[in-house]
Amino acid sequence: MFSTISRSISRHAVTRARTITTTPRRHADPWPLPHTPQHVEATKTPEDEARIQPLPRPNESESSLRARLVYQSRKRGTLETDLLLSTFAQENLAKMSVPELKEFDKLLDEPDWDIYYWCTGKRTPPERWAKSELLEKLRVHAQNEGKVVRRMPDLS
């Protein structure tokens, strides 16, 4: 009796396996694997798509602007970008002029991974950032030619 049940189960399993593997897909996969062409196409946003506008900060003092940029460069949400931007801010923010601070503020409105890939040279920045001196400084900082061991700076 055991062998009859065993054969019945194995025959059912083989039939079920054939059904699963040979059934053609009728619909696109709702959860494609990351970085596959289907995922890239599904997550692509047009360059001219309206982005969320940053809060207007009229009459923000220079000290408040610097303090906010220190915090925003450190609390991005992506560790790689946090480390890159926070160490850059620690080294450069104190000596930046107000127009440079405002440019850095605009850069921080960009998505984390875009900033990271532009700074590491993995992707070409869009035209609006292609000739930016600030982005060039960030690229030099990201190259870390002095092989400095970097860690997240303390918030003071």
Secondary structure, 3 states (H helix, E strand, C coil): CHHHHHHHHHHHHHHHHHHHHHCCCCCCCCCCCCCCHHHHHHHCCCCCCCCCCCCCCCCCCHHHHHHHHHHHHHCCCCHHHHHHHHHHHHHHHHHCCHHHHHHHHHHCCCCHHHHHHHHHCCCCCCHHHHCCHHHHHHHHHHHCCCCCCCCCCCCC
